[in-house]
Amino acid sequence: MKKFASIITNKYLIAICFFIVWMLFFDQRDVFYVMEQRQKLKELEHKKHYYETEIEKAKKDLSDLQNNPDALEKFAREHYIMKRDGEDIYIIEQSKEISKK
């Protein structure tokens, strides 16, 4: 029992325990703050990867539009509803269904 009491009252052990508790819960950058920042970092890295892939797609589409006249015509027809002379275009819009409660 005396050995246990002497271990608990050891000033170095008390200082180390105080330091650990302080760093875990009371410091400006405690464990919870670090975990939150790591989560934000993961989200930002995911967004970065998404935007990098979108940039690559856009560059590929731009290159295709500049070099391929068929792709340019397809793009103009799909996005700007352009047509050739003598063609008729029918636009079919999907109506939103109203749900009954």
N, C-alpha and C positions, 0 to 999 in steps of 0.2 A: 504494500500500500504506500509506503514511503517512497519507493522507487517510482511509482506511478505519479505521485504528487510532485516529485522532483522533476519529472519529465514535463508535466503540465506547466509548472512554474518556471521552466527554463526560458530565459529572456530571448534567446535566439529563436526558439520554436514559436514563441508568442509573436515575435516580429515577423517571422516568415508567414504565419497564419494570417496576421493582420494584412500583410502585403498582398497575399493571394486573394483574400476577401475584397480588399480595396480594388485590386485590378479586375476582378471578375464583375463587381456590381457597382462600384462608385466612381470609377475613373471616367474621364471624358470619352474614351473609346473602350467601353466595356464589352463584354462578350456579346451582348444582344445587339449593340451597335455594329460590331464587326460582322455578325451574321446577316444583319439587314443590308449592310453594304455589299457583302458577297452576293446576296440575292439580286440586288440591283445591278451588279456587275454582270451576272449571268444573263439577266434580261437584256442589258445593253449589248452584250456580245451576240445574243440571239438576233436582236434587231439589226446589228451590223452585218451579220451573215445574210439575213434576208435582203437587206438593201444592196449588198454586193451582188447577190444572185440576180436581183431585179435590174441592176445596172448592166450586168453582162447580157441579160435578155434584151434590154433596150439597145445596146450596142449591136447585137446580132441582128435585131430587127431593122435598125437604121442601115446597117451594111447591106442587108437584103433588099431594102427599099431603094437604095442608091444604085444597086447593081442589077436588079432583076425587074424588068418592066411588068411582068405578070404579077409579081408580088405587090408592086405599086398600084396596079389596077385593082387587085383584090382589096388592098387596104382602103383605097378611095371608095370602092363600092360598099364595103362593110361599115366604114366609119362616117362617111360623108354622104351616103346614099346617092352616089353619082350613077349615071347610066349612060349607055351609048345611044346614039340617035336611033329612033324607031323602036326602042324598048319601053316596056311598061314595067313599073315597079309596084309591087303590092306589099305594103307594110302591115304585118299582123302583130298586134299588140296583145299581150296576155292581160286579161282583166283580173282584178283582185276579187276573190270570192268573199262575200260578206257572210260571216258565220252567225248562225242563229243561237241565241243564248237561251 
